[in-house]
Amino acid sequence: MSAHSGESARETGDFRCSRCHQQTHVTRGDKIPKCPHCSNDEFDTRYHEPENRS
Ligand SMILES: [Zn+2]
């Protein structure tokens, strides 16, 4: 699932930037910001849980 900056986050979670793969935390109902690391506006994965359980 991809998401873009400017959309409202439907759930609290961490969004992974499609370019630099850094994660950005977004709270439910907030607008998704541009990636603070590279200013990309597309996120390719959303993690629902803060822990990385890979
Ligand atoms: Zn980025």
mmCIF file of the protein (N, C-alpha, C, O) and its ligand, coordinates in Angstrom:
data_MODEL
# 
_entry.id   MODEL 
# 
loop_
_entity.id 
_entity.type 
_entity.pdbx_number_of_molecules 
1 polymer     1 
2 non-polymer 1 
# 
_entity_poly.entity_id                      1 
_entity_poly.type                           'polypeptide(L)' 
_entity_poly.nstd_linkage                   no 
_entity_poly.nstd_monomer                   no 
_entity_poly.pdbx_seq_one_letter_code       MSAHSGESARETGDFRCSRCHQQTHVTRGDKIPKCPHCSNDEFDTRYHEPENRS 
_entity_poly.pdbx_seq_one_letter_code_can   MSAHSGESARETGDFRCSRCHQQTHVTRGDKIPKCPHCSNDEFDTRYHEPENRS 
_entity_poly.pdbx_strand_id                 A 
# 
loop_
_entity_poly_seq.entity_id 
_entity_poly_seq.num 
_entity_poly_seq.mon_id 
_entity_poly_seq.hetero 
1 1  MET n 
1 2  SER n 
1 3  ALA n 
1 4  HIS n 
1 5  SER n 
1 6  GLY n 
1 7  GLU n 
1 8  SER n 
1 9  ALA n 
1 10 ARG n 
1 11 GLU n 
1 12 THR n 
1 13 GLY n 
1 14 ASP n 
1 15 PHE n 
1 16 ARG n 
1 17 CYS n 
1 18 SER n 
1 19 ARG n 
1 20 CYS n 
1 21 HIS n 
1 22 GLN n 
1 23 GLN n 
1 24 THR n 
1 25 HIS n 
1 26 VAL n 
1 27 THR n 
1 28 ARG n 
1 29 GLY n 
1 30 ASP n 
1 31 LYS n 
1 32 ILE n 
1 33 PRO n 
1 34 LYS n 
1 35 CYS n 
1 36 PRO n 
1 37 HIS n 
1 38 CYS n 
1 39 SER n 
1 40 ASN n 
1 41 ASP n 
1 42 GLU n 
1 43 PHE n 
1 44 ASP n 
1 45 THR n 
1 46 ARG n 
1 47 TYR n 
1 48 HIS n 
1 49 GLU n 
1 50 PRO n 
1 51 GLU n 
1 52 ASN n 
1 53 ARG n 
1 54 SER n 
# 
loop_
_struct_asym.id 
_struct_asym.entity_id 
A 1 
B 2 
# 
loop_
_chem_comp.id 
_chem_comp.type 
_chem_comp.mon_nstd_flag 
ALA 'L-peptide linking' y 
ARG 'L-peptide linking' y 
ASN 'L-peptide linking' y 
ASP 'L-peptide linking' y 
CYS 'L-peptide linking' y 
GLN 'L-peptide linking' y 
GLU 'L-peptide linking' y 
GLY 'peptide linking'   y 
HIS 'L-peptide linking' y 
ILE 'L-peptide linking' y 
LYS 'L-peptide linking' y 
MET 'L-peptide linking' y 
PHE 'L-peptide linking' y 
PRO 'L-peptide linking' y 
SER 'L-peptide linking' y 
THR 'L-peptide linking' y 
TYR 'L-peptide linking' y 
VAL 'L-peptide linking' y 
ZN  non-polymer         . 
# 
_pdbx_entity_nonpoly.entity_id   2 
_pdbx_entity_nonpoly.name        ? 
_pdbx_entity_nonpoly.comp_id     ZN 
# 
_pdbx_nonpoly_scheme.asym_id         B 
_pdbx_nonpoly_scheme.entity_id       2 
_pdbx_nonpoly_scheme.mon_id          ZN 
_pdbx_nonpoly_scheme.ndb_seq_num     1 
_pdbx_nonpoly_scheme.pdb_seq_num     101 
_pdbx_nonpoly_scheme.auth_seq_num    101 
_pdbx_nonpoly_scheme.pdb_mon_id      ZN 
_pdbx_nonpoly_scheme.auth_mon_id     ZN 
_pdbx_nonpoly_scheme.pdb_strand_id   A 
_pdbx_nonpoly_scheme.pdb_ins_code    . 
# 
loop_
_atom_site.group_PDB 
_atom_site.id 
_atom_site.type_symbol 
_atom_site.label_atom_id 
_atom_site.label_alt_id 
_atom_site.label_comp_id 
_atom_site.label_asym_id 
_atom_site.label_entity_id 
_atom_site.label_seq_id 
_atom_site.pdbx_PDB_ins_code 
_atom_site.Cartn_x 
_atom_site.Cartn_y 
_atom_site.Cartn_z 
_atom_site.occupancy 
_atom_site.B_iso_or_equiv 
_atom_site.pdbx_formal_charge 
_atom_site.auth_seq_id 
_atom_site.auth_comp_id 
_atom_site.auth_asym_id 
_atom_site.auth_atom_id 
_atom_site.pdbx_PDB_model_num 
ATOM   1   N  N  . MET A 1 1  ? 0.847  -1.192  0.000  1.00 0.00 ? 1   MET A N  1 
ATOM   2   C  CA . MET A 1 1  ? 0.000  0.000   0.000  1.00 0.00 ? 1   MET A CA 1 
ATOM   3   C  C  . MET A 1 1  ? 0.881  1.240   0.000  1.00 0.00 ? 1   MET A C  1 
ATOM   4   O  O  . MET A 1 1  ? 1.797  1.367   0.813  1.00 0.00 ? 1   MET A O  1 
ATOM   5   N  N  . SER A 1 2  ? 0.592  2.151   -0.922 1.00 0.00 ? 2   SER A N  1 
ATOM   6   C  CA . SER A 1 2  ? 1.369  3.375   -0.941 1.00 0.00 ? 2   SER A CA 1 
ATOM   7   C  C  . SER A 1 2  ? 0.540  4.521   -0.386 1.00 0.00 ? 2   SER A C  1 
ATOM   8   O  O  . SER A 1 2  ? -0.690 4.481   -0.379 1.00 0.00 ? 2   SER A O  1 
ATOM   9   N  N  . ALA A 1 3  ? 1.242  5.536   0.076  1.00 0.00 ? 3   ALA A N  1 
ATOM   10  C  CA . ALA A 1 3  ? 0.581  6.726   0.588  1.00 0.00 ? 3   ALA A CA 1 
ATOM   11  C  C  . ALA A 1 3  ? 1.393  7.933   0.145  1.00 0.00 ? 3   ALA A C  1 
ATOM   12  O  O  . ALA A 1 3  ? 2.583  7.827   -0.153 1.00 0.00 ? 3   ALA A O  1 
ATOM   13  N  N  . HIS A 1 4  ? 0.725  9.088   0.106  1.00 0.00 ? 4   HIS A N  1 
ATOM   14  C  CA . HIS A 1 4  ? 1.408  10.288  -0.337 1.00 0.00 ? 4   HIS A CA 1 
ATOM   15  C  C  . HIS A 1 4  ? 1.250  11.395  0.688  1.00 0.00 ? 4   HIS A C  1 
ATOM   16  O  O  . HIS A 1 4  ? 0.280  11.419  1.445  1.00 0.00 ? 4   HIS A O  1 
ATOM   17  N  N  . SER A 1 5  ? 2.198  12.303  0.707  1.00 0.00 ? 5   SER A N  1 
ATOM   18  C  CA . SER A 1 5  ? 2.095  13.443  1.597  1.00 0.00 ? 5   SER A CA 1 
ATOM   19  C  C  . SER A 1 5  ? 0.851  14.258  1.250  1.00 0.00 ? 5   SER A C  1 
ATOM   20  O  O  . SER A 1 5  ? 0.479  14.385  0.084  1.00 0.00 ? 5   SER A O  1 
ATOM   21  N  N  . GLY A 1 6  ? 0.220  14.805  2.282  1.00 0.00 ? 6   GLY A N  1 
ATOM   22  C  CA . GLY A 1 6  ? -0.999 15.570  2.082  1.00 0.00 ? 6   GLY A CA 1 
ATOM   23  C  C  . GLY A 1 6  ? -2.256 14.757  2.350  1.00 0.00 ? 6   GLY A C  1 
ATOM   24  O  O  . GLY A 1 6  ? -3.324 15.317  2.599  1.00 0.00 ? 6   GLY A O  1 
ATOM   25  N  N  . GLU A 1 7  ? -2.127 13.446  2.300  1.00 0.00 ? 7   GLU A N  1 
ATOM   26  C  CA . GLU A 1 7  ? -3.260 12.597  2.658  1.00 0.00 ? 7   GLU A CA 1 
ATOM   27  C  C  . GLU A 1 7  ? -3.371 12.517  4.176  1.00 0.00 ? 7   GLU A C  1 
ATOM   28  O  O  . GLU A 1 7  ? -2.388 12.709  4.891  1.00 0.00 ? 7   GLU A O  1 
ATOM   29  N  N  . SER A 1 8  ? -4.572 12.233  4.656  1.00 0.00 ? 8   SER A N  1 
ATOM   30  C  CA . SER A 1 8  ? -4.747 12.024  6.083  1.00 0.00 ? 8   SER A CA 1 
ATOM   31  C  C  . SER A 1 8  ? -4.449 10.570  6.419  1.00 0.00 ? 8   SER A C  1 
ATOM   32  O  O  . SER A 1 8  ? -4.899 9.650   5.735  1.00 0.00 ? 8   SER A O  1 
ATOM   33  N  N  . ALA A 1 9  ? -3.684 10.384  7.480  1.00 0.00 ? 9   ALA A N  1 
ATOM   34  C  CA . ALA A 1 9  ? -3.374 9.028   7.907  1.00 0.00 ? 9   ALA A CA 1 
ATOM   35  C  C  . ALA A 1 9  ? -4.619 8.390   8.513  1.00 0.00 ? 9   ALA A C  1 
ATOM   36  O  O  . ALA A 1 9  ? -5.239 8.949   9.417  1.00 0.00 ? 9   ALA A O  1 
ATOM   37  N  N  . ARG A 1 10 ? -4.965 7.241   8.015  1.00 0.00 ? 10  ARG A N  1 
ATOM   38  C  CA . ARG A 1 10 ? -6.168 6.571   8.525  1.00 0.00 ? 10  ARG A CA 1 
ATOM   39  C  C  . ARG A 1 10 ? -5.903 5.891   9.851  1.00 0.00 ? 10  ARG A C  1 
ATOM   40  O  O  . ARG A 1 10 ? -6.813 5.685   10.654 1.00 0.00 ? 10  ARG A O  1 
ATOM   41  N  N  . GLU A 1 11 ? -4.656 5.548   10.068 1.00 0.00 ? 11  GLU A N  1 
ATOM   42  C  CA . GLU A 1 11 ? -4.290 4.947   11.342 1.00 0.00 ? 11  GLU A CA 1 
ATOM   43  C  C  . GLU A 1 11 ? -2.914 5.437   11.729 1.00 0.00 ? 11  GLU A C  1 
ATOM   44  O  O  . GLU A 1 11 ? -2.093 5.793   10.883 1.00 0.00 ? 11  GLU A O  1 
ATOM   45  N  N  . THR A 1 12 ? -2.681 5.447   13.034 1.00 0.00 ? 12  THR A N  1 
ATOM   46  C  CA . THR A 1 12 ? -1.351 5.782   13.509 1.00 0.00 ? 12  THR A CA 1 
ATOM   47  C  C  . THR A 1 12 ? -0.372 4.698   13.077 1.00 0.00 ? 12  THR A C  1 
ATOM   48  O  O  . THR A 1 12 ? -0.656 3.504   13.183 1.00 0.00 ? 12  THR A O  1 
ATOM   49  N  N  . GLY A 1 13 ? 0.769  5.129   12.596 1.00 0.00 ? 13  GLY A N  1 
ATOM   50  C  CA . GLY A 1 13 ? 1.752  4.142   12.192 1.00 0.00 ? 13  GLY A CA 1 
ATOM   51  C  C  . GLY A 1 13 ? 3.000  4.796   11.651 1.00 0.00 ? 13  GLY A C  1 
ATOM   52  O  O  . GLY A 1 13 ? 3.127  6.021   11.647 1.00 0.00 ? 13  GLY A O  1 
ATOM   53  N  N  . ASP A 1 14 ? 3.907  3.980   11.202 1.00 0.00 ? 14  ASP A N  1 
ATOM   54  C  CA . ASP A 1 14 ? 5.149  4.458   10.620 1.00 0.00 ? 14  ASP A CA 1 
ATOM   55  C  C  . ASP A 1 14 ? 5.107  4.226   9.122  1.00 0.00 ? 14  ASP A C  1 
ATOM   56  O  O  . ASP A 1 14 ? 4.837  3.121   8.651  1.00 0.00 ? 14  ASP A O  1 
ATOM   57  N  N  . PHE A 1 15 ? 5.377  5.282   8.393  1.00 0.00 ? 15  PHE A N  1 
ATOM   58  C  CA . PHE A 1 15 ? 5.370  5.204   6.935  1.00 0.00 ? 15  PHE A CA 1 
ATOM   59  C  C  . PHE A 1 15 ? 6.803  5.146   6.442  1.00 0.00 ? 15  PHE A C  1 
ATOM   60  O  O  . PHE A 1 15 ? 7.653  5.916   6.889  1.00 0.00 ? 15  PHE A O  1 
ATOM   61  N  N  . ARG A 1 16 ? 7.072  4.232   5.520  1.00 0.00 ? 16  ARG A N  1 
ATOM   62  C  CA . ARG A 1 16 ? 8.418  4.114   4.993  1.00 0.00 ? 16  ARG A CA 1 
ATOM   63  C  C  . ARG A 1 16 ? 8.518  4.836   3.669  1.00 0.00 ? 16  ARG A C  1 
ATOM   64  O  O  . ARG A 1 16 ? 7.742  4.583   2.748  1.00 0.00 ? 16  ARG A O  1 
ATOM   65  N  N  . CYS A 1 17 ? 9.469  5.730   3.582  1.00 0.00 ? 17  CYS A N  1 
ATOM   66  C  CA . CYS A 1 17 ? 9.714  6.490   2.359  1.00 0.00 ? 17  CYS A CA 1 
ATOM   67  C  C  . CYS A 1 17 ? 10.115 5.557   1.224  1.00 0.00 ? 17  CYS A C  1 
ATOM   68  O  O  . CYS A 1 17 ? 10.948 4.668   1.404  1.00 0.00 ? 17  CYS A O  1 
ATOM   69  N  N  . SER A 1 18 ? 9.514  5.768   0.046  1.00 0.00 ? 18  SER A N  1 
ATOM   70  C  CA . SER A 1 18 ? 9.813  4.893   -1.082 1.00 0.00 ? 18  SER A CA 1 
ATOM   71  C  C  . SER A 1 18 ? 11.190 5.158   -1.665 1.00 0.00 ? 18  SER A C  1 
ATOM   72  O  O  . SER A 1 18 ? 11.721 4.331   -2.405 1.00 0.00 ? 18  SER A O  1 
ATOM   73  N  N  . ARG A 1 19 ? 11.771 6.309   -1.337 1.00 0.00 ? 19  ARG A N  1 
ATOM   74  C  CA . ARG A 1 19 ? 13.082 6.654   -1.899 1.00 0.00 ? 19  ARG A CA 1 
ATOM   75  C  C  . ARG A 1 19 ? 14.217 6.283   -0.954 1.00 0.00 ? 19  ARG A C  1 
ATOM   76  O  O  . ARG A 1 19 ? 15.141 5.566   -1.335 1.00 0.00 ? 19  ARG A O  1 
ATOM   77  N  N  . CYS A 1 20 ? 14.141 6.778   0.285  1.00 0.00 ? 20  CYS A N  1 
ATOM   78  C  CA . CYS A 1 20 ? 15.287 6.577   1.187  1.00 0.00 ? 20  CYS A CA 1 
ATOM   79  C  C  . CYS A 1 20 ? 15.016 5.513   2.247  1.00 0.00 ? 20  CYS A C  1 
ATOM   80  O  O  . CYS A 1 20 ? 15.917 5.128   2.993  1.00 0.00 ? 20  CYS A O  1 
ATOM   81  N  N  . HIS A 1 21 ? 13.763 5.037   2.310  1.00 0.00 ? 21  HIS A N  1 
ATOM   82  C  CA . HIS A 1 21 ? 13.397 3.936   3.203  1.00 0.00 ? 21  HIS A CA 1 
ATOM   83  C  C  . HIS A 1 21 ? 13.535 4.292   4.679  1.00 0.00 ? 21  HIS A C  1 
ATOM   84  O  O  . HIS A 1 21 ? 13.565 3.401   5.527  1.00 0.00 ? 21  HIS A O  1 
ATOM   85  N  N  . GLN A 1 22 ? 13.618 5.571   4.993  1.00 0.00 ? 22  GLN A N  1 
ATOM   86  C  CA . GLN A 1 22 ? 13.551 5.989   6.388  1.00 0.00 ? 22  GLN A CA 1 
ATOM   87  C  C  . GLN A 1 22 ? 12.083 5.965   6.801  1.00 0.00 ? 22  GLN A C  1 
ATOM   88  O  O  . GLN A 1 22 ? 11.197 6.142   5.964  1.00 0.00 ? 22  GLN A O  1 
ATOM   89  N  N  . GLN A 1 23 ? 11.830 5.750   8.061  1.00 0.00 ? 23  GLN A N  1 
ATOM   90  C  CA . GLN A 1 23 ? 10.453 5.697   8.536  1.00 0.00 ? 23  GLN A CA 1 
ATOM   91  C  C  . GLN A 1 23 ? 10.054 7.016   9.177  1.00 0.00 ? 23  GLN A C  1 
ATOM   92  O  O  . GLN A 1 23 ? 10.841 7.646   9.883  1.00 0.00 ? 23  GLN A O  1 
ATOM   93  N  N  . THR A 1 24 ? 8.817  7.421   8.917  1.00 0.00 ? 24  THR A N  1 
ATOM   94  C  CA . THR A 1 24 ? 8.264  8.638   9.497  1.00 0.00 ? 24  THR A CA 1 
ATOM   95  C  C  . THR A 1 24 ? 6.996  8.272   10.261 1.00 0.00 ? 24  THR A C  1 
ATOM   96  O  O  . THR A 1 24 ? 6.099  7.625   9.720  1.00 0.00 ? 24  THR A O  1 
ATOM   97  N  N  . HIS A 1 25 ? 6.931  8.690   11.513 1.00 0.00 ? 25  HIS A N  1 
ATOM   98  C  CA . HIS A 1 25 ? 5.760  8.359   12.325 1.00 0.00 ? 25  HIS A CA 1 
ATOM   99  C  C  . HIS A 1 25 ? 4.662  9.382   12.088 1.00 0.00 ? 25  HIS A C  1 
ATOM   100 O  O  . HIS A 1 25 ? 4.906  10.588  12.115 1.00 0.00 ? 25  HIS A O  1 
ATOM   101 N  N  . VAL A 1 26 ? 3.451  8.893   11.856 1.00 0.00 ? 26  VAL A N  1 
ATOM   102 C  CA . VAL A 1 26 ? 2.305  9.758   11.628 1.00 0.00 ? 26  VAL A CA 1 
ATOM   103 C  C  . VAL A 1 26 ? 1.164  9.299   12.532 1.00 0.00 ? 26  VAL A C  1 
ATOM   104 O  O  . VAL A 1 26 ? 0.875  8.107   12.642 1.00 0.00 ? 26  VAL A O  1 
ATOM   105 N  N  . THR A 1 27 ? 0.527  10.272  13.172 1.00 0.00 ? 27  THR A N  1 
ATOM   106 C  CA . THR A 1 27 ? -0.600 9.973   14.050 1.00 0.00 ? 27  THR A CA 1 
ATOM   107 C  C  . THR A 1 27 ? -1.900 9.982   13.262 1.00 0.00 ? 27  THR A C  1 
ATOM   108 O  O  . THR A 1 27 ? -2.072 10.789  12.349 1.00 0.00 ? 27  THR A O  1 
ATOM   109 N  N  . ARG A 1 28 ? -2.801 9.100   13.607 1.00 0.00 ? 28  ARG A N  1 
ATOM   110 C  CA . ARG A 1 28 ? -4.090 8.993   12.927 1.00 0.00 ? 28  ARG A CA 1 
ATOM   111 C  C  . ARG A 1 28 ? -4.782 10.353  12.834 1.00 0.00 ? 28  ARG A C  1 
ATOM   112 O  O  . ARG A 1 28 ? -4.871 11.081  13.822 1.00 0.00 ? 28  ARG A O  1 
ATOM   113 N  N  . GLY A 1 29 ? -5.265 10.684  11.649 1.00 0.00 ? 29  GLY A N  1 
ATOM   114 C  CA . GLY A 1 29 ? -5.976 11.935  11.421 1.00 0.00 ? 29  GLY A CA 1 
ATOM   115 C  C  . GLY A 1 29 ? -5.082 13.076  10.990 1.00 0.00 ? 29  GLY A C  1 
ATOM   116 O  O  . GLY A 1 29 ? -5.563 14.082  10.469 1.00 0.00 ? 29  GLY A O  1 
ATOM   117 N  N  . ASP A 1 30 ? -3.769 12.930  11.205 1.00 0.00 ? 30  ASP A N  1 
ATOM   118 C  CA . ASP A 1 30 ? -2.841 13.974  10.785 1.00 0.00 ? 30  ASP A CA 1 
ATOM   119 C  C  . ASP A 1 30 ? -2.524 13.829  9.303  1.00 0.00 ? 30  ASP A C  1 
ATOM   120 O  O  . ASP A 1 30 ? -2.617 12.739  8.737  1.00 0.00 ? 30  ASP A O  1 
ATOM   121 N  N  . LYS A 1 31 ? -2.149 14.943  8.685  1.00 0.00 ? 31  LYS A N  1 
ATOM   122 C  CA . LYS A 1 31 ? -1.696 14.885  7.300  1.00 0.00 ? 31  LYS A CA 1 
ATOM   123 C  C  . LYS A 1 31 ? -0.314 14.239  7.255  1.00 0.00 ? 31  LYS A C  1 
ATOM   124 O  O  . LYS A 1 31 ? 0.534  14.478  8.115  1.00 0.00 ? 31  LYS A O  1 
ATOM   125 N  N  . ILE A 1 32 ? -0.119 13.433  6.250  1.00 0.00 ? 32  ILE A N  1 
ATOM   126 C  CA . ILE A 1 32 ? 1.183  12.812  6.070  1.00 0.00 ? 32  ILE A CA 1 
ATOM   127 C  C  . ILE A 1 32 ? 2.146  13.864  5.531  1.00 0.00 ? 32  ILE A C  1 
ATOM   128 O  O  . ILE A 1 32 ? 1.867  14.482  4.504  1.00 0.00 ? 32  ILE A O  1 
ATOM   129 N  N  . PRO A 1 33 ? 3.278  14.080  6.208  1.00 0.00 ? 33  PRO A N  1 
ATOM   130 C  CA . PRO A 1 33 ? 4.228  15.086  5.735  1.00 0.00 ? 33  PRO A CA 1 
ATOM   131 C  C  . PRO A 1 33 ? 5.117  14.538  4.623  1.00 0.00 ? 33  PRO A C  1 
ATOM   132 O  O  . PRO A 1 33 ? 5.136  13.336  4.357  1.00 0.00 ? 33  PRO A O  1 
ATOM   133 N  N  . LYS A 1 34 ? 5.840  15.431  3.989  1.00 0.00 ? 34  LYS A N  1 
ATOM   134 C  CA . LYS A 1 34 ? 6.895  14.964  3.097  1.00 0.00 ? 34  LYS A CA 1 
ATOM   135 C  C  . LYS A 1 34 ? 7.960  14.285  3.943  1.00 0.00 ? 34  LYS A C  1 
ATOM   136 O  O  . LYS A 1 34 ? 8.112  14.585  5.127  1.00 0.00 ? 34  LYS A O  1 
ATOM   137 N  N  . CYS A 1 35 ? 8.691  13.374  3.331  1.00 0.00 ? 35  CYS A N  1 
ATOM   138 C  CA . CYS A 1 35 ? 9.764  12.721  4.058  1.00 0.00 ? 35  CYS A CA 1 
ATOM   139 C  C  . CYS A 1 35 ? 10.735 13.761  4.605  1.00 0.00 ? 35  CYS A C  1 
ATOM   140 O  O  . CYS A 1 35 ? 11.267 14.567  3.841  1.00 0.00 ? 35  CYS A O  1 
ATOM   141 N  N  . PRO A 1 36 ? 10.975 13.756  5.921  1.00 0.00 ? 36  PRO A N  1 
ATOM   142 C  CA . PRO A 1 36 ? 11.893 14.738  6.504  1.00 0.00 ? 36  PRO A CA 1 
ATOM   143 C  C  . PRO A 1 36 ? 13.349 14.476  6.141  1.00 0.00 ? 36  PRO A C  1 
ATOM   144 O  O  . PRO A 1 36 ? 14.214 15.318  6.381  1.00 0.00 ? 36  PRO A O  1 
ATOM   145 N  N  . HIS A 1 37 ? 13.614 13.330  5.572  1.00 0.00 ? 37  HIS A N  1 
ATOM   146 C  CA . HIS A 1 37 ? 14.992 12.961  5.255  1.00 0.00 ? 37  HIS A CA 1 
ATOM   147 C  C  . HIS A 1 37 ? 15.375 13.346  3.834  1.00 0.00 ? 37  HIS A C  1 
ATOM   148 O  O  . HIS A 1 37 ? 16.510 13.756  3.589  1.00 0.00 ? 37  HIS A O  1 
ATOM   149 N  N  . CYS A 1 38 ? 14.433 13.219  2.888  1.00 0.00 ? 38  CYS A N  1 
ATOM   150 C  CA . CYS A 1 38 ? 14.790 13.480  1.491  1.00 0.00 ? 38  CYS A CA 1 
ATOM   151 C  C  . CYS A 1 38 ? 13.721 14.270  0.735  1.00 0.00 ? 38  CYS A C  1 
ATOM   152 O  O  . CYS A 1 38 ? 13.847 14.482  -0.472 1.00 0.00 ? 38  CYS A O  1 
ATOM   153 N  N  . SER A 1 39 ? 12.657 14.712  1.444  1.00 0.00 ? 39  SER A N  1 
ATOM   154 C  CA . SER A 1 39 ? 11.591 15.520  0.855  1.00 0.00 ? 39  SER A CA 1 
ATOM   155 C  C  . SER A 1 39 ? 10.781 14.778  -0.211 1.00 0.00 ? 39  SER A C  1 
ATOM   156 O  O  . SER A 1 39 ? 10.064 15.403  -0.992 1.00 0.00 ? 39  SER A O  1 
ATOM   157 N  N  . ASN A 1 40 ? 10.890 13.474  -0.243 1.00 0.00 ? 40  ASN A N  1 
ATOM   158 C  CA . ASN A 1 40 ? 10.035 12.696  -1.126 1.00 0.00 ? 40  ASN A CA 1 
ATOM   159 C  C  . ASN A 1 40 ? 8.598  12.759  -0.609 1.00 0.00 ? 40  ASN A C  1 
ATOM   160 O  O  . ASN A 1 40 ? 8.371  12.954  0.585  1.00 0.00 ? 40  ASN A O  1 
ATOM   161 N  N  . ASP A 1 41 ? 7.639  12.594  -1.505 1.00 0.00 ? 41  ASP A N  1 
ATOM   162 C  CA . ASP A 1 41 ? 6.240  12.679  -1.064 1.00 0.00 ? 41  ASP A CA 1 
ATOM   163 C  C  . ASP A 1 41 ? 5.493  11.354  -1.224 1.00 0.00 ? 41  ASP A C  1 
ATOM   164 O  O  . ASP A 1 41 ? 4.264  11.321  -1.157 1.00 0.00 ? 41  ASP A O  1 
ATOM   165 N  N  . GLU A 1 42 ? 6.218  10.283  -1.430 1.00 0.00 ? 42  GLU A N  1 
ATOM   166 C  CA . GLU A 1 42 ? 5.569  8.986   -1.577 1.00 0.00 ? 42  GLU A CA 1 
ATOM   167 C  C  . GLU A 1 42 ? 6.149  7.983   -0.579 1.00 0.00 ? 42  GLU A C  1 
ATOM   168 O  O  . GLU A 1 42 ? 7.361  7.884   -0.387 1.00 0.00 ? 42  GLU A O  1 
ATOM   169 N  N  . PHE A 1 43 ? 5.237  7.251   0.043  1.00 0.00 ? 43  PHE A N  1 
ATOM   170 C  CA . PHE A 1 43 ? 5.627  6.237   1.014  1.00 0.00 ? 43  PHE A CA 1 
ATOM   171 C  C  . PHE A 1 43 ? 5.068  4.907   0.541  1.00 0.00 ? 43  PHE A C  1 
ATOM   172 O  O  . PHE A 1 43 ? 3.896  4.816   0.176  1.00 0.00 ? 43  PHE A O  1 
ATOM   173 N  N  . ASP A 1 44 ? 5.897  3.883   0.546  1.00 0.00 ? 44  ASP A N  1 
ATOM   174 C  CA . ASP A 1 44 ? 5.458  2.634   -0.062 1.00 0.00 ? 44  ASP A CA 1 
ATOM   175 C  C  . ASP A 1 44 ? 4.949  1.599   0.930  1.00 0.00 ? 44  ASP A C  1 
ATOM   176 O  O  . ASP A 1 44 ? 4.283  0.641   0.539  1.00 0.00 ? 44  ASP A O  1 
ATOM   177 N  N  . THR A 1 45 ? 5.250  1.779   2.189  1.00 0.00 ? 45  THR A N  1 
ATOM   178 C  CA . THR A 1 45 ? 4.815  0.789   3.174  1.00 0.00 ? 45  THR A CA 1 
ATOM   179 C  C  . THR A 1 45 ? 4.400  1.482   4.452  1.00 0.00 ? 45  THR A C  1 
ATOM   180 O  O  . THR A 1 45 ? 5.016  2.464   4.865  1.00 0.00 ? 45  THR A O  1 
ATOM   181 N  N  . ARG A 1 46 ? 3.373  0.978   5.066  1.00 0.00 ? 46  ARG A N  1 
ATOM   182 C  CA . ARG A 1 46 ? 2.964  1.501   6.360  1.00 0.00 ? 46  ARG A CA 1 
ATOM   183 C  C  . ARG A 1 46 ? 3.077  0.389   7.407  1.00 0.00 ? 46  ARG A C  1 
ATOM   184 O  O  . ARG A 1 46 ? 2.583  -0.724  7.226  1.00 0.00 ? 46  ARG A O  1 
ATOM   185 N  N  . TYR A 1 47 ? 3.735  0.732   8.485  1.00 0.00 ? 47  TYR A N  1 
ATOM   186 C  CA . TYR A 1 47 ? 3.846  -0.205  9.591  1.00 0.00 ? 47  TYR A CA 1 
ATOM   187 C  C  . TYR A 1 47 ? 2.879  0.216   10.678 1.00 0.00 ? 47  TYR A C  1 
ATOM   188 O  O  . TYR A 1 47 ? 2.839  1.384   11.065 1.00 0.00 ? 47  TYR A O  1 
ATOM   189 N  N  . HIS A 1 48 ? 2.108  -0.727  11.164 1.00 0.00 ? 48  HIS A N  1 
ATOM   190 C  CA . HIS A 1 48 ? 1.131  -0.385  12.196 1.00 0.00 ? 48  HIS A CA 1 
ATOM   191 C  C  . HIS A 1 48 ? 1.740  -0.409  13.588 1.00 0.00 ? 48  HIS A C  1 
ATOM   192 O  O  . HIS A 1 48 ? 1.204  0.183   14.524 1.00 0.00 ? 48  HIS A O  1 
ATOM   193 N  N  . GLU A 1 49 ? 2.838  -1.082  13.708 1.00 0.00 ? 49  GLU A N  1 
ATOM   194 C  CA . GLU A 1 49 ? 3.416  -1.223  15.038 1.00 0.00 ? 49  GLU A CA 1 
ATOM   195 C  C  . GLU A 1 49 ? 4.793  -0.592  15.072 1.00 0.00 ? 49  GLU A C  1 
ATOM   196 O  O  . GLU A 1 49 ? 5.568  -0.733  14.126 1.00 0.00 ? 49  GLU A O  1 
ATOM   197 N  N  . PRO A 1 50 ? 5.105  0.109   16.162 1.00 0.00 ? 50  PRO A N  1 
ATOM   198 C  CA . PRO A 1 50 ? 6.376  0.806   16.244 1.00 0.00 ? 50  PRO A CA 1 
ATOM   199 C  C  . PRO A 1 50 ? 7.570  -0.122  16.303 1.00 0.00 ? 50  PRO A C  1 
ATOM   200 O  O  . PRO A 1 50 ? 8.671  0.265   15.912 1.00 0.00 ? 50  PRO A O  1 
ATOM   201 N  N  . GLU A 1 51 ? 7.376  -1.329  16.781 1.00 0.00 ? 51  GLU A N  1 
ATOM   202 C  CA . GLU A 1 51 ? 8.508  -2.246  16.882 1.00 0.00 ? 51  GLU A CA 1 
ATOM   203 C  C  . GLU A 1 51 ? 8.795  -2.874  15.528 1.00 0.00 ? 51  GLU A C  1 
ATOM   204 O  O  . GLU A 1 51 ? 7.882  -3.236  14.786 1.00 0.00 ? 51  GLU A O  1 
ATOM   205 N  N  . ASN A 1 52 ? 10.049 -2.994  15.230 1.00 0.00 ? 52  ASN A N  1 
ATOM   206 C  CA . ASN A 1 52 ? 10.443 -3.675  14.004 1.00 0.00 ? 52  ASN A CA 1 
ATOM   207 C  C  . ASN A 1 52 ? 10.668 -5.144  14.347 1.00 0.00 ? 52  ASN A C  1 
ATOM   208 O  O  . ASN A 1 52 ? 11.632 -5.503  15.022 1.00 0.00 ? 52  ASN A O  1 
ATOM   209 N  N  . ARG A 1 53 ? 9.764  -5.971  13.871 1.00 0.00 ? 53  ARG A N  1 
ATOM   210 C  CA . ARG A 1 53 ? 9.819  -7.376  14.245 1.00 0.00 ? 53  ARG A CA 1 
ATOM   211 C  C  . ARG A 1 53 ? 10.285 -8.254  13.096 1.00 0.00 ? 53  ARG A C  1 
ATOM   212 O  O  . ARG A 1 53 ? 9.908  -9.423  13.019 1.00 0.00 ? 53  ARG A O  1 
ATOM   213 N  N  . SER A 1 54 ? 11.075 -7.721  12.229 1.00 0.00 ? 54  SER A N  1 
ATOM   214 C  CA . SER A 1 54 ? 11.576 -8.495  11.115 1.00 0.00 ? 54  SER A CA 1 
ATOM   215 C  C  . SER A 1 54 ? 12.509 -9.578  11.626 1.00 0.00 ? 54  SER A C  1 
ATOM   216 O  O  . SER A 1 54 ? 13.046 -10.353 10.835 1.00 0.00 ? 54  SER A O  1 
HETATM 217 ZN ZN . ZN  B 2 .  ? 12.901 9.847   2.166  1.00 0.00 2 101 ZN  A ZN 1 
# 
